[in-house]
Amino acid sequence: MSSTFRALETTGNYGGDGPAIDSVSRAKPAAWSRDEGQSQIYKTFHHILLLYVFMYVSRIPELVPWLRIGFLLQPLLLVGLFMTGETGVLTRARSTRWLIAFTVWVAICVPFSFWPGGSFATLVKTAQSLLLVAFVLAFVQSFRDVMRILAAVGLASSAIAVMSFVSSADINNRQGLGGSASLADPNFYALYLLVGLAFLGLTASYSRGFVRFCWFALMPLNLVGILRSGSRAGLVTLLVGLVLFLAFGSARQRTVLLSAGLAGVLLAGAFLPSNIKARFIYWFAPSAADTYLLPGSDTSASGDYEAERGLASAQASTEARMYLLQRSLILTAKHPILGVGPDQFQSAEAEDAGLQNVKGAWHYTHNTYTQVSCECGIPGLILFGGALIWAYSGLSRVRRRGPSKMIRQTAVFIQVAFMMLMVGAFFLSLGYGGLPFLMIAFTEVFKRVAARHTRELHLQRVQPELSAAV
């Protein structure tokens, strides 16, 4: 990874139209310019953060339970906040202030929860995720820092893909990360690979030589893993990302994407298991899938059991998701202020269903937005949604009018990753940590870096004019 960023330094500028690397990428924050010792402290905690983010995204600690990486690194990074005087970093951006308010609201909802003990555990998880946001804001200060941490996320997603090929969860012949409490679910697995895929593409774009080849070589692993997951939500999210790249990317990026997309379709048709192809077909043509299962149809008579199982599973999944969406909206209407309690949808829904002599679903909402609305009420949804909206706002402006070509191109990848995450959140329960919190942190530090570079570029232009006037 280090050679990638050495390549950035040797370019001399950001794509030929921005300020020199010496004045931008190597520029130290004002907090460190006075004391080289403090600069070394910052670098130490920055690299600890890179390790923590890699472990957090790759879910390696879930595979090795005795590796308590969070208990080891969180206290160190917390000490770093105090040593560097960055304890108030969360209050400096509008989105993170909304995130603080959301965490406080989660705490308010705990005593009124269906099961306060379970909700308290969710509160702890939310507070830890908020701390991770603070760590990112405190220890990512320059453009090179941003590139490093996004590369760490991309590398972690490839680690997930590699590990899943070695040990797959294999749920109905669908690929996930075996042994992981969260990424064994093919839909979670696909979303992590999708977000990582965007950052792999970003890092590969600014690498050189063999290093660039290595980054590009990791991308097919993610693509194959996404397709092998059989996640229809992942497929929709991928299509959204491709459309955004076609809209915002350069001509060269569009050509690469169209070529890769065509190759992906051909490979998928040739090598995907029949049940996974059936899941994708059912998503786009439910009437054709129903015909497939009708007695006497040619396809049913062909005896392709795997495809029939895939179609049956897809239909059951779609019906279950719609039912859970309806139930989560009903519970939101019944508990509009405080909700049923953080992470208590399953228990509260089962009790509510029992009162109507109906069997409970005993599943998560599979929708982040209704998860928050039914578990923390409408105020919780407003605070959570506000944090996402304020974090995303400003990225389009940087993409269009950023101070350099490199920053504008980076904004494209971050914007696409963020949008894919928000679309994927419609199909998964991500309300109390994980990728949404990380993406809020990444977008805020990137916008802060872009704003600082804009000011520096402005000063470079103004100072010669002042000298001429004098």
C-alpha positions in Angstrom: 0.0 0.0 0.0 2.8 2.4 0.8 4.2 2.2 -2.8 0.8 3.4 -4.0 1.1 6.6 -2.0 4.7 7.1 -3.0 3.5 7.1 -6.5 1.0 9.8 -5.6 3.9 11.9 -4.2 6.0 11.6 -7.4 3.2 12.8 -9.7 3.9 16.3 -8.5 0.3 17.5 -8.7 -3.3 16.3 -8.7 -3.9 15.3 -12.2 -2.1 18.2 -13.6 -4.4 21.0 -12.5 -4.1 21.2 -8.8 -1.6 22.4 -6.2 1.6 20.5 -5.8 1.7 17.5 -3.5 4.4 19.2 -1.4 2.0 22.0 -0.5 -1.1 19.9 -0.2 -0.7 16.2 0.5 2.3 16.6 2.7 0.9 19.6 4.5 0.4 18.9 8.2 -2.6 20.1 10.1 -2.1 23.2 12.1 -2.3 21.2 15.3 0.9 19.4 14.4 3.0 22.1 12.7 4.3 23.5 15.9 5.7 20.3 17.4 7.3 17.5 15.4 6.8 15.2 18.4 3.1 15.6 18.2 3.3 14.9 14.5 4.9 11.5 15.3 2.1 10.8 17.8 -0.5 11.6 15.2 1.2 9.2 12.7 1.3 6.4 15.3 -2.4 6.7 16.0 -3.2 7.0 12.3 -1.6 3.6 11.6 -3.3 2.1 14.6 -6.6 3.4 13.1 -5.8 1.8 9.7 -5.3 -1.6 11.4 -8.5 -1.1 13.4 -10.6 -0.2 10.4 -9.2 -3.1 8.4 -10.2 -5.5 11.2 -13.5 -3.8 11.7 -14.5 -4.2 8.0 -13.0 -7.6 7.4 -14.7 -9.1 10.4 -11.6 -11.2 11.2 -12.3 -10.9 14.9 -15.6 -12.8 14.4 -13.6 -15.6 12.9 -11.0 -15.6 15.7 -13.1 -15.0 18.9 -10.0 -14.9 21.1 -8.6 -12.0 19.0 -10.2 -9.2 21.0 -8.9 -6.5 18.6 -11.5 -4.0 19.7 -10.6 -4.2 23.4 -7.0 -3.8 22.4 -7.2 -0.9 20.0 -10.2 1.1 21.1 -8.5 2.2 24.4 -5.3 3.1 22.6 -7.2 5.3 20.1 -9.2 6.8 22.9 -6.0 7.8 24.7 -4.9 9.3 21.4 -7.9 11.5 21.3 -6.9 13.0 24.6 -3.2 13.2 23.8 -3.8 15.1 20.6 -6.5 17.3 22.0 -9.2 16.0 19.5 -11.9 15.1 22.1 -14.3 17.6 20.6 -13.9 16.4 17.0 -17.4 15.0 16.7 -19.0 18.4 17.3 -17.3 20.1 14.3 -19.5 18.7 11.5 -23.2 18.9 11.2 -23.7 15.2 10.3 -21.7 14.0 13.3 -23.7 16.3 15.6 -26.8 14.6 14.3 -25.1 11.3 14.9 -24.4 12.3 18.5 -28.1 13.2 18.9 -29.2 9.9 17.4 -27.0 8.0 19.9 -28.5 10.1 22.8 -32.0 9.3 21.5 -31.1 5.6 21.4 -30.1 5.9 25.1 -33.4 7.6 25.9 -35.3 4.8 24.2 -33.6 2.1 26.3 -35.6 2.4 29.5 -38.8 2.2 27.6 -37.7 -0.8 25.5 -39.5 -4.1 25.1 -36.4 -5.6 26.7 -34.1 -2.9 28.2 -31.2 -5.3 28.8 -31.0 -6.2 25.1 -31.4 -2.6 24.1 -28.6 -1.5 26.4 -26.3 -3.9 24.5 -27.3 -2.1 21.3 -26.6 1.3 22.9 -23.1 0.1 23.8 -22.6 -1.0 20.1 -23.9 2.4 18.9 -21.6 4.3 21.3 -18.6 2.3 20.1 -19.5 3.0 16.5 -19.7 6.7 17.3 -16.2 6.5 18.9 -14.9 5.0 15.6 -16.3 8.0 13.8 -14.4 10.2 16.2 -11.2 8.2 15.6 -11.5 8.6 11.9 -12.1 12.4 12.1 -9.2 12.8 14.5 -6.6 10.7 12.8 -7.3 11.3 9.1 -6.1 14.8 8.2 -4.6 14.8 4.8 -5.5 13.6 1.3 -3.0 10.8 1.6 -4.6 9.8 4.9 -8.0 9.6 3.2 -6.5 7.5 0.4 -4.9 5.1 2.9 -8.0 4.5 5.0 -10.2 4.0 1.9 -7.6 1.6 0.6 -7.7 -0.3 3.9 -11.5 -0.7 3.4 -11.0 -2.0 -0.1 -8.3 -4.4 1.0 -10.5 -5.6 3.9 -13.4 -6.3 1.4 -11.0 -8.4 -0.8 -9.9 -10.3 2.4 -13.6 -11.1 2.9 -13.9 -12.3 -0.6 -10.8 -14.5 -0.4 -11.8 -16.0 3.0 -15.3 -16.7 1.7 -13.9 -18.8 -1.2 -11.8 -20.8 1.4 -14.7 -21.1 3.8 -18.2 -20.2 2.5 -21.3 -20.0 4.6 -23.0 -21.8 1.6 -26.6 -20.9 2.5 -28.7 -22.5 -0.2 -25.6 -22.7 -2.4 -25.2 -18.9 -2.0 -21.8 -17.6 -0.9 -21.1 -15.8 2.3 -18.3 -15.7 4.8 -18.3 -18.9 6.8 -17.8 -18.6 10.5 -18.8 -14.9 10.6 -21.8 -13.9 12.7 -22.7 -11.1 10.3 -21.2 -11.7 6.9 -22.4 -15.3 6.7 -25.6 -13.6 5.5 -25.1 -13.4 1.7 -26.8 -9.9 1.6 -24.5 -8.4 4.2 -21.6 -10.1 2.5 -22.5 -8.6 -0.9 -22.9 -5.1 0.4 -19.5 -5.1 2.1 -17.9 -6.3 -1.1 -19.8 -3.6 -3.1 -18.6 -0.7 -1.0 -15.1 -2.2 -1.0 -15.2 -2.6 -4.8 -15.6 1.2 -5.2 -12.6 1.9 -3.0 -10.5 -0.8 -4.8 -11.2 1.0 -8.0 -10.3 4.4 -6.5 -6.9 3.1 -5.2 -6.2 1.3 -8.5 -6.8 4.5 -10.4 -4.0 6.3 -8.6 -1.5 3.5 -8.4 1.2 2.7 -10.9 2.9 -0.2 -12.5 2.7 -3.6 -10.8 1.0 -2.1 -7.7 -1.8 -0.9 -9.9 -2.1 -4.3 -11.5 -2.4 -5.9 -8.0 -5.2 -3.6 -7.0 -7.1 -4.2 -10.3 -6.5 -8.0 -9.8 -8.5 -7.8 -6.5 -11.6 -6.4 -8.1 -12.7 -9.5 -10.0 -12.7 -11.4 -6.6 -15.2 -9.0 -5.2 -17.3 -9.1 -8.4 -17.4 -12.9 -8.4 -18.2 -13.0 -4.7 -21.1 -10.5 -5.2 -22.6 -12.6 -8.0 -22.0 -15.9 -6.1 -23.9 -14.5 -3.1 -27.1 -14.6 -5.1 -28.1 -11.4 -3.4 -30.7 -9.6 -5.5 -30.4 -6.5 -3.2 -26.7 -6.7 -4.0 -27.4 -6.8 -7.8 -29.7 -3.8 -7.6 -27.1 -1.9 -5.6 -24.4 -2.8 -8.1 -26.6 -1.6 -10.9 -27.1 1.7 -9.1 -23.3 2.1 -8.7 -22.8 1.4 -12.4 -25.4 3.9 -13.4 -23.8 6.6 -11.2 -20.3 5.8 -12.6 -21.7 6.2 -16.1 -23.2 9.5 -15.2 -20.3 11.0 -13.2 -17.2 9.1 -14.4 -14.8 10.0 -17.2 -15.0 8.6 -20.7 -12.2 6.2 -19.9 -14.0 5.0 -16.7 -17.2 4.5 -18.7 -15.4 2.4 -21.3 -13.9 0.2 -18.6 -17.1 -0.2 -16.7 -19.1 -1.2 -19.8 -16.5 -3.7 -20.8 -16.3 -5.1 -17.3 -20.1 -5.2 -17.1 -20.4 -7.1 -20.4 -17.7 -9.6 -19.3 -19.5 -10.0 -16.0 -22.8 -10.8 -17.6 -21.2 -13.4 -19.9 -19.3 -15.0 -17.0 -22.3 -15.1 -14.8 -24.3 -16.8 -17.5 -21.6 -19.4 -17.9 -20.5 -20.2 -14.4 -23.2 -19.2 -11.9 -25.1 -22.1 -10.3 -28.6 -22.5 -11.7 -30.4 -21.7 -8.5 -28.6 -18.3 -8.3 -29.4 -17.5 -11.9 -33.0 -18.4 -11.1 -33.0 -15.9 -8.2 -31.9 -13.1 -10.4 -34.3 -14.0 -13.2 -37.2 -14.1 -10.7 -36.4 -10.6 -9.5 -36.8 -9.1 -12.9 -39.5 -11.4 -14.3 -41.7 -12.9 -11.6 -44.4 -14.0 -14.0 -41.9 -16.0 -15.9 -40.6 -17.6 -12.7 -44.1 -18.6 -11.7 -44.6 -20.2 -15.1 -41.3 -22.0 -14.5 -42.8 -23.8 -11.5 -46.1 -24.7 -13.0 -46.7 -28.4 -13.5 -46.3 -29.5 -17.1 -44.1 -26.6 -18.1 -41.0 -27.5 -20.1 -38.6 -26.1 -17.6 -40.2 -27.8 -14.7 -40.2 -31.1 -16.5 -36.5 -30.7 -17.3 -35.8 -31.9 -13.7 -33.5 -28.9 -12.8 -34.0 -29.3 -9.1 -31.4 -26.6 -8.2 -33.1 -24.0 -10.4 -36.5 -24.9 -9.0 -35.2 -24.6 -5.4 -33.7 -21.2 -6.3 -37.0 -19.9 -7.6 -38.9 -21.2 -4.6 -36.4 -19.6 -2.2 -36.5 -16.3 -4.1 -40.3 -16.2 -4.0 -40.4 -17.0 -0.3 -37.7 -14.4 0.4 -39.6 -11.7 -1.5 -42.9 -12.5 0.3 -41.1 -12.6 3.7 -39.4 -9.2 3.0 -42.7 -7.6 2.1 -44.4 -9.0 5.2 -41.5 -7.7 7.5 -41.8 -4.3 5.8 -45.5 -4.2 6.6 -45.0 -5.3 10.2 -42.2 -2.8 10.8 -44.5 0.0 9.5 -47.3 -1.2 11.7 -45.1 -1.1 14.8 -43.9 2.3 13.8 -47.5 3.5 13.7 -48.2 1.9 17.1 -45.0 3.3 18.7 -44.3 6.5 16.8 -42.2 8.3 19.5 -39.9 5.9 21.4 -40.4 2.8 19.3 -40.3 -0.8 20.7 -36.7 -0.4 21.8 -33.4 -0.6 20.0 -32.9 -4.0 18.4 -36.2 -5.3 19.8 -38.3 -5.6 16.6 -38.2 -9.4 16.6 -39.5 -9.8 20.1 -42.0 -7.0 19.9 -43.3 -8.2 16.6 -43.8 -11.7 17.9 -45.7 -10.5 20.9 -47.9 -8.2 18.7 -48.5 -11.1 16.3 -49.4 -13.4 19.2 -52.1 -10.9 20.4 -53.7 -11.4 16.9 -53.3 -15.2 17.1 -50.7 -15.1 14.4 -47.2 -16.6 14.5 -44.4 -14.1 14.9 -41.9 -13.7 12.0 -38.8 -13.7 14.3 -36.6 -11.9 11.8 -35.0 -8.5 11.6 -36.8 -5.8 9.5 -34.3 -6.2 6.6 -34.7 -2.4 6.1 -32.5 0.0 8.0 -34.9 2.9 7.8 -38.0 1.0 9.1 -35.7 -0.7 11.6 -34.8 2.6 13.1 -38.4 4.0 12.9 -40.1 1.1 14.6 -37.3 0.6 17.2 -36.5 4.2 18.0 -39.6 6.0 16.7 -40.0 8.7 14.1 -37.5 11.1 16.0 -34.9 8.4 15.8 -35.4 8.0 12.0 -35.2 11.8 11.6 -31.9 11.9 13.5 -30.4 8.9 11.7 -31.5 10.1 8.3 -30.3 13.6 9.0 -26.8 12.4 9.7 -26.7 10.5 6.4 -28.1 13.4 4.4 -25.8 16.0 5.9 -22.8 13.7 5.3 -23.7 13.1 1.7 -24.5 16.8 1.0 -21.5 18.6 -0.4 -20.1 15.6 -2.3 -21.7 16.7 -5.6 -20.2 20.2 -5.2 -16.7 18.7 -4.6 -17.2 16.4 -7.6 -18.0 19.3 -9.9 -15.8 22.1 -8.5 -13.1 20.5 -6.4 -9.7 22.2 -6.4 -8.0 19.4 -8.4 -8.7 16.6 -10.8 -7.7 14.0 -8.3 -10.0 15.3 -5.6 -12.9 15.6 -8.1 -12.3 12.0 -9.2 -12.1 10.8 -5.6 -15.4 12.5 -4.9 -17.0 10.3 -7.7 -15.9 7.1 -6.0 -16.9 8.2 -2.5 -20.3 9.4 -3.8 -21.0 6.2 -5.6 -20.0 4.1 -2.5 -22.2 6.2 -0.3 -25.2 6.0 -2.6 -24.8 2.2 -3.0 -24.7 2.0 0.8 -27.9 4.0 1.2 -29.6 1.8 -1.5 -28.4 -1.4 0.2 -29.7 -0.1 3.5 -33.3 -0.6 2.1 -32.6 -4.4 2.2 -30.6 -4.8 5.4 -30.7 -3.9 9.1 -27.7 -1.5 9.6 -29.1 1.0 12.0 -26.7 1.0 14.9 -23.2 0.9 13.5 -21.1 -0.7 10.8 -20.8 0.8 7.3 -23.3 3.8 7.7 -21.2 5.2 10.6 -17.9 4.6 8.7 -19.2 6.3 5.5 -20.4 9.3 7.5 -16.8 9.6 8.9 -15.1 9.1 5.5 -17.3 11.7 3.7 -16.7 14.3 6.5 -12.9 14.0 6.5 -12.8 14.0 2.7 -14.9 17.2 2.5 -12.7 18.8 5.2 -9.6 18.0 3.2 -11.1 19.3 0.0 -12.1 22.5 1.7 -8.6 23.0 3.1 -7.0 22.4 -0.3 -9.5 24.9 -1.8 -8.4 27.6 0.7 -4.7 26.8 0.1 -5.2 27.1 -3.7 -7.0 30.4 -3.2 -4.1 31.7 -1.0 -1.6 30.7 -3.7 -3.5 32.7 -6.2 -4.1 35.8 -4.0 -0.5 36.1 -2.6 1.1 36.9 -6.0 -1.5 39.5 -6.7 -0.8 41.1 -3.3 2.9 41.1 -4.0 2.3 42.8 -7.4 0.1 45.4 -5.7 2.8 46.2 -3.1 
